């Protein structure tokens, strides 16, 4: 069986490694892939993840049997539609459904219309109107660019001056380009954050193991927002009682809302949640696997991933019994010095040759030099993931392995999972 995975980061590497476990996965192509992914798949670096025409042409020419579109941009641009048009079954939502992430205004309006709990908000396409609204808005306030912004299109303004600056930067300064033509201004919610990825075929939703991301660049949740500096799973705040409320009040209502709007969602639906005093509320939806949440969730999946994805595509997810490990997983991101700001590329990477079987290094931002040397090529370079019976053990093994990886300017947080351990009364 020939499989194609669109994307080239740590999330895609985790997906590819899991797909490889199926003996029918004869050849896996990664478009574009990266230096480390090349050890597990045939990389096609000349085709970028947003080149929809080239992706569809490649799939047709190579007679791909099954495709997975992992990143947000190609999903919102209609990669699944294009692949289906050339006869390739594809895991991921069509363009009409991917708008749930592609437009914050759409998703907030959807939640308001169907009574799905989320933060109170107002949407604006005119900067002067937004600035006028801020004069009486409670602070802190959350300002979000409407469109895709590499996971960084959110500003938490602590006061009116910061809020004004954020609106002006996004709408007039075009900090996030056209993604900021419209903005959403939300009330500031408080409570623990939980990420729940889910498989869905449009009728059935199957939540994956919950996870906890660490967005800030520095220890103690300080510094600028990043794409994620580490994750743990499961999330201790996602109790059985919370899970029940999420299914009844958020997960199924979201599925039904999308169906009612004629935008049936099939693929991986990401629920970014906050557990407030009033119960769980939606912070955001994503139309795909999270990165780096995927790097701790998929290693805990016991059921064959390819089979699950095929069931989601064919509408038979309800017939499956999807099983998960009872253990825990932890991922520590190793980033380039200066990330998420400016950083240098091309630093040689040295990987340990003696990693234990419960540790995996996922490659996110690297490339192979002509002589085969692995070089840094992005902000988040590697994700070191360990699985173990307990979170404490998983963190210990992940950090021990991370310490054995070397490249100039290696940057990482030393407190991944500490909040989760505190919630469990173990720190």
C-alpha positions as CSV (number, residue, x, y, z in Angstrom):
1,X,0.0,0.0,0.0
2,X,1.3,3.4,-1.0
3,X,0.6,6.2,1.5
4,X,1.2,9.9,1.3
5,X,1.5,12.3,4.3
6,X,1.4,16.0,3.5
7,X,3.6,18.1,5.9
8,X,7.1,18.2,7.2
9,X,7.3,18.6,11.0
10,X,7.3,16.7,14.2
11,X,3.6,16.0,14.0
12,X,4.0,14.4,10.6
13,X,6.9,12.4,11.8
14,X,4.8,11.0,14.6
15,X,2.0,10.2,12.2
16,X,4.4,8.5,9.8
17,X,6.0,6.4,12.5
18,X,2.6,5.2,13.6
19,X,1.4,4.4,10.1
20,X,4.6,2.4,9.6
21,X,3.4,-0.1,12.2
22,X,0.8,-1.4,9.8
23,X,2.4,-4.2,7.6
24,X,0.4,-3.1,4.6
25,X,2.2,0.3,4.6
26,X,4.7,-0.6,1.9
27,X,5.8,2.9,0.9
28,X,5.2,6.2,2.7
29,X,5.8,9.5,0.9
30,X,6.3,12.8,2.9
31,X,5.6,16.0,1.1
32,X,7.9,17.8,1.8
33,X,9.2,15.9,4.8
34,X,12.5,16.8,6.5
35,X,15.9,15.5,7.2
36,X,14.9,13.2,10.1
37,X,11.7,12.0,8.4
38,X,13.8,10.7,5.5
39,X,14.8,7.7,7.7
40,X,11.1,6.6,7.8
41,X,9.6,7.8,4.5
42,X,10.5,8.9,1.0
43,X,10.7,12.7,1.2
44,X,9.6,14.9,-1.7
45,X,11.2,18.3,-0.7
46,X,10.4,19.9,-4.0
47,X,6.6,19.9,-3.2
48,X,5.5,22.2,-0.4
49,X,2.6,21.5,1.8
50,X,0.6,24.4,0.3
51,X,1.2,23.4,-3.3
52,X,-2.2,21.8,-3.8
53,X,-2.0,21.3,-7.5
54,X,1.4,19.6,-7.3
55,X,0.2,17.4,-4.3
56,X,-2.8,16.1,-6.3
57,X,-0.7,15.6,-9.4
58,X,1.9,13.6,-7.4
59,X,-0.8,11.5,-5.8
60,X,-2.3,10.6,-9.2
61,X,1.1,9.9,-10.8
62,X,2.3,7.7,-7.9
63,X,-1.1,5.9,-7.7
64,X,-1.3,6.7,-4.0
65,X,-3.7,4.4,-2.1
66,X,-4.3,6.6,0.9
67,X,-3.4,10.1,2.0
68,X,-3.2,12.1,5.2
69,X,-3.1,15.9,5.1
70,X,-1.7,17.0,8.5
71,X,-1.1,20.8,8.6
72,X,-3.8,23.5,8.8
73,X,-2.8,25.5,5.7
74,X,-3.4,22.8,3.0
75,X,-6.6,21.7,4.7
76,X,-8.0,25.2,4.7
77,X,-6.8,25.6,1.1
78,X,-8.7,22.4,0.0
79,X,-6.1,19.8,-0.3
80,X,-8.5,17.0,0.7
81,X,-11.0,18.1,-1.9
82,X,-8.2,18.1,-4.6
83,X,-7.0,14.6,-3.6
84,X,-10.6,13.2,-3.6
85,X,-11.1,14.7,-7.0
86,X,-8.3,12.5,-8.4
87,X,-9.7,9.5,-6.6
88,X,-7.4,9.3,-3.6
89,X,-9.0,8.5,-0.2
90,X,-7.8,11.1,2.3
91,X,-7.9,11.6,6.1
92,X,-8.7,15.2,6.9
93,X,-11.6,17.6,6.6
94,X,-12.7,19.1,3.3
95,X,-12.3,22.8,2.8
96,X,-15.8,23.6,3.8
97,X,-15.2,21.9,7.2
98,X,-11.6,23.1,7.8
99,X,-13.0,26.6,8.1
100,X,-13.7,25.8,11.7
101,X,-10.0,26.6,12.2
102,X,-9.5,28.8,9.2
103,X,-11.8,31.5,10.6
104,X,-12.1,32.4,14.3
105,X,-15.1,34.5,13.4
106,X,-16.8,31.5,11.9
107,X,-16.1,29.2,14.8
108,X,-17.2,31.7,17.4
109,X,-20.4,32.4,15.5
110,X,-21.0,28.7,15.3
111,X,-20.6,28.2,19.0
112,X,-22.9,31.2,19.7
113,X,-25.6,29.9,17.3
114,X,-25.6,26.3,18.7
115,X,-25.1,27.1,22.4
116,X,-21.6,25.6,22.7
117,X,-19.8,27.0,25.8
118,X,-17.0,29.5,25.0
119,X,-15.8,32.9,26.0
120,X,-18.0,35.9,25.3
121,X,-16.7,37.8,22.3
122,X,-17.2,40.5,19.6
123,X,-15.9,40.3,16.0
124,X,-14.5,43.3,14.1
125,X,-13.4,44.0,10.5
126,X,-12.9,47.7,11.2
127,X,-10.0,48.8,13.4
128,X,-11.7,52.0,14.7
129,X,-14.7,50.0,15.8
130,X,-12.5,47.5,17.6
131,X,-10.6,50.3,19.4
132,X,-13.8,52.0,20.4
133,X,-15.1,48.7,21.9
134,X,-11.9,48.3,23.9
135,X,-12.7,51.5,25.8
136,X,-15.4,49.7,27.8
137,X,-14.2,46.1,27.5
138,X,-13.0,44.3,30.7
139,X,-9.3,43.6,31.0
140,X,-7.4,41.4,30.5
141,X,-8.7,40.8,27.0
142,X,-7.9,38.2,24.4
143,X,-7.3,39.5,20.8
144,X,-7.3,36.9,18.1
145,X,-6.5,37.2,14.4
146,X,-9.4,35.6,12.4
147,X,-7.2,33.5,10.1
148,X,-4.3,31.1,10.3
149,X,-1.2,32.6,11.9
150,X,1.1,29.6,12.7
151,X,-0.5,29.2,16.1
152,X,0.7,32.6,17.2
153,X,-2.2,34.8,16.2
154,X,-3.4,35.4,19.8
155,X,-2.5,38.2,22.2
156,X,-3.5,38.3,25.8
157,X,-3.6,42.0,26.7
158,X,-3.3,42.8,30.4
159,X,-4.5,46.4,30.1
160,X,-6.1,48.9,27.7
161,X,-2.8,50.1,26.3
162,X,-1.6,46.5,25.5
163,X,-5.0,45.8,23.9
164,X,-4.9,48.9,21.7
165,X,-1.4,48.1,20.6
166,X,-2.4,44.5,19.7
167,X,-5.3,45.6,17.6
168,X,-3.3,48.2,15.8
169,X,-0.4,45.7,15.2
170,X,-2.7,43.0,13.8
171,X,-5.1,45.2,11.8
172,X,-3.0,48.1,10.7
173,X,0.5,46.7,11.0
174,X,-0.5,43.4,9.4
175,X,1.5,41.5,11.9
176,X,-0.2,38.3,10.7
177,X,-0.9,39.4,7.1
178,X,-4.4,38.9,5.8
179,X,-5.2,36.6,8.7
180,X,-5.7,39.8,10.7
181,X,-8.2,41.5,8.4
182,X,-10.8,40.5,10.9
183,X,-10.2,40.0,14.6
184,X,-12.1,38.6,17.6
185,X,-11.9,40.2,21.0
186,X,-12.8,37.8,23.8
187,X,-13.3,37.8,27.5
188,X,-10.3,36.5,29.4
189,X,-11.1,33.1,30.9
190,X,-9.2,31.4,33.8
191,X,-8.7,27.8,34.6
192,X,-6.5,24.8,33.5
193,X,-6.2,24.2,29.8
194,X,-6.8,20.8,28.2
195,X,-6.3,19.6,24.6
196,X,-8.4,16.8,23.4
197,X,-7.8,15.5,19.8
198,X,-10.5,13.4,18.4
199,X,-11.2,11.0,15.5
200,X,-14.5,11.6,13.8
201,X,-16.3,10.4,10.7
202,X,-18.9,13.1,10.9
203,X,-21.4,11.0,12.9
204,X,-19.2,9.5,15.7
205,X,-16.6,11.3,17.7
206,X,-13.9,9.3,19.5
207,X,-11.7,11.4,21.8
208,X,-8.0,10.5,22.1
209,X,-6.0,10.7,25.2
210,X,-6.1,14.2,26.7
211,X,-2.9,16.3,26.7
212,X,-1.3,19.5,28.2
213,X,0.7,21.8,26.0
214,X,3.3,24.3,27.2
215,X,3.1,27.3,24.9
216,X,5.4,29.8,26.5
217,X,9.1,29.8,25.5
218,X,10.6,29.9,29.0
219,X,10.2,28.1,32.4
220,X,7.3,29.1,34.6
221,X,5.2,29.9,31.6
222,X,7.2,33.1,30.9
223,X,8.3,34.6,27.6
224,X,6.6,34.8,24.3
225,X,4.1,32.3,22.9
226,X,5.5,29.6,20.7
227,X,4.0,26.7,18.7
228,X,4.6,24.6,21.8
229,X,7.7,23.8,23.9
230,X,6.5,20.4,25.2
231,X,3.5,18.3,26.1
232,X,2.4,15.6,28.5
233,X,-0.5,13.0,28.3
234,X,-2.9,12.3,29.8
235,X,-3.9,15.7,31.3
236,X,-4.8,15.3,35.0
237,X,-7.4,18.0,34.8
238,X,-9.4,16.0,32.3
239,X,-11.3,13.8,34.8
240,X,-14.1,11.3,33.9
241,X,-16.6,13.9,35.0
242,X,-15.1,16.6,32.8
243,X,-14.9,14.2,29.9
244,X,-18.6,13.4,30.2
245,X,-19.6,17.1,30.2
246,X,-17.3,17.7,27.2
247,X,-18.9,14.9,25.2
248,X,-22.4,16.1,26.0
249,X,-21.9,19.9,25.9
250,X,-19.1,20.4,23.4
251,X,-17.9,17.4,21.3
252,X,-21.3,16.0,20.0
253,X,-22.9,19.5,19.7
254,X,-20.0,20.7,17.6
255,X,-20.3,17.7,15.3
256,X,-24.1,18.2,15.0
257,X,-23.6,21.9,14.4
258,X,-21.2,21.3,11.5
259,X,-23.6,18.8,10.0
260,X,-26.5,21.3,10.3
261,X,-24.4,23.9,8.5
262,X,-23.7,21.5,5.7
263,X,-20.0,21.3,6.7
264,X,-19.7,17.7,7.8
265,X,-16.3,17.2,9.5
266,X,-14.3,14.0,8.9
267,X,-10.7,13.7,10.2
268,X,-9.1,14.9,13.4
269,X,-11.0,17.6,15.3
270,X,-8.9,19.4,17.9
271,X,-10.7,20.8,21.0
272,X,-8.7,23.4,22.9
273,X,-10.5,23.6,26.2
274,X,-10.4,25.6,29.4
275,X,-11.9,24.1,32.6
276,X,-13.5,27.2,34.2
277,X,-15.5,27.5,37.3
278,X,-18.6,27.2,35.1
279,X,-17.4,24.0,33.5
280,X,-15.4,23.3,30.3
281,X,-15.4,25.9,27.5
282,X,-13.9,26.0,24.1
283,X,-10.8,28.2,23.6
284,X,-10.3,27.2,20.0
285,X,-10.9,24.5,17.4
286,X,-8.3,23.1,15.1
287,X,-9.0,21.1,12.0
288,X,-6.1,18.7,12.5
289,X,-3.7,17.0,14.9
290,X,-2.0,19.4,17.2
291,X,1.8,19.9,17.2
292,X,3.4,18.8,19.6
293,X,0.3,17.1,21.2
294,X,0.4,14.4,18.5
295,X,3.9,13.4,19.7
296,X,2.5,12.3,23.1
297,X,-0.9,11.1,22.0
298,X,-0.2,8.8,19.2
299,X,2.6,6.8,21.0
300,X,-0.2,5.8,23.5
301,X,-2.5,4.5,20.8
302,X,-2.6,0.7,20.8
303,X,-5.1,0.3,17.9
304,X,-3.6,0.5,14.4
305,X,-3.7,4.2,13.2
306,X,-4.1,3.4,9.5
307,X,-7.2,1.3,10.2
308,X,-8.7,4.1,12.4
309,X,-8.0,6.7,9.7
310,X,-9.6,4.6,7.0
311,X,-12.7,4.1,9.2
312,X,-13.0,7.9,9.7
313,X,-12.9,8.3,5.9
314,X,-15.4,5.5,5.2
315,X,-17.8,6.4,7.9
316,X,-17.3,3.2,9.9
317,X,-15.7,4.6,13.1
318,X,-18.6,3.5,15.2
319,X,-17.7,-0.1,14.5
320,X,-14.3,0.2,15.9
321,X,-13.0,-0.3,19.5
322,X,-10.0,2.1,19.8
323,X,-7.7,1.2,22.6
324,X,-5.1,3.3,24.5
325,X,-2.2,2.6,26.8
326,X,-2.7,3.1,30.5
327,X,0.6,4.8,30.8
328,X,1.8,8.4,30.3
329,X,3.9,10.2,27.7
330,X,6.1,13.3,27.8
331,X,7.6,15.4,25.0
332,X,10.4,17.9,25.4
333,X,10.9,20.3,22.5
334,X,14.5,21.2,21.6
335,X,14.5,24.6,19.9
336,X,16.9,26.9,18.2
337,X,18.4,29.7,20.2
338,X,16.2,32.8,19.8
339,X,13.0,30.9,19.0
340,X,10.2,32.1,18.5
341,X,12.1,35.2,17.4
342,X,14.9,35.2,14.9
343,X,17.3,32.2,15.0
344,X,20.2,30.8,12.9
345,X,19.9,27.6,10.9
346,X,22.5,25.1,9.7
347,X,23.8,23.9,13.1
348,X,25.0,20.3,13.1
349,X,23.0,18.0,15.2
350,X,24.4,15.0,17.2
351,X,21.9,12.3,18.2
352,X,22.7,9.6,20.8
353,X,22.9,6.1,19.5
354,X,21.8,4.4,22.6
355,X,18.3,5.6,23.3
356,X,16.1,3.2,25.3
357,X,13.1,1.6,23.5
358,X,10.5,3.8,25.2
359,X,12.1,7.0,23.8
360,X,11.6,8.4,20.3
361,X,13.1,11.5,18.8
362,X,10.6,13.2,16.4
363,X,12.2,15.5,13.8
364,X,10.5,18.8,13.3
365,X,12.9,21.4,11.9
366,X,16.0,19.8,10.4
367,X,17.5,18.9,7.0
368,X,20.2,16.6,5.6
369,X,23.4,18.2,4.2
370,X,24.9,16.8,1.0
371,X,27.3,14.7,3.2
372,X,24.4,13.3,5.2
373,X,25.0,15.5,8.3
374,X,21.8,16.5,10.1
375,X,21.4,20.3,10.4
376,X,19.0,22.5,12.2
377,X,16.5,24.1,9.8
378,X,13.7,25.5,12.0
379,X,12.7,27.0,15.3
380,X,11.5,23.8,16.9
381,X,14.1,21.3,15.8
382,X,13.4,18.1,17.7
383,X,10.8,16.6,20.0
384,X,12.1,14.0,22.5
385,X,9.2,11.8,23.7
386,X,9.2,9.1,26.3
387,X,6.4,6.7,27.3
388,X,6.3,5.1,30.7
389,X,3.9,3.7,33.3
390,X,3.9,7.0,35.1
391,X,4.3,10.7,34.2
392,X,7.2,11.0,36.5
393,X,9.1,8.2,34.8
394,X,8.2,9.5,31.3
395,X,9.5,13.0,32.2
396,X,12.7,11.6,33.7
397,X,13.4,9.5,30.6
398,X,12.5,12.3,28.1
399,X,14.8,14.8,29.9
400,X,17.7,12.3,30.2
401,X,17.5,11.6,26.4
402,X,17.1,15.3,25.6
403,X,20.4,16.0,27.5
404,X,22.2,13.6,25.1
405,X,21.1,15.5,22.0
406,X,23.5,18.2,21.0
407,X,23.5,21.2,18.7
408,X,24.8,24.8,19.1
409,X,22.2,27.0,20.9
410,X,19.9,24.2,22.0
411,X,17.0,25.7,23.9
412,X,14.4,23.9,25.9
413,X,12.2,24.3,29.0
414,X,13.2,22.4,32.1
415,X,9.7,22.4,33.7
416,X,7.6,20.5,31.2
417,X,4.9,18.5,33.1
418,X,5.5,20.2,36.5
419,X,2.0,21.7,36.5
420,X,0.6,18.3,35.8
421,X,2.6,16.7,38.6
422,X,1.4,19.4,41.0
423,X,-2.2,18.7,40.0
424,X,-1.6,15.1,40.8
425,X,-0.1,16.0,44.2
426,X,3.3,14.8,43.3
427,X,5.3,18.0,43.3
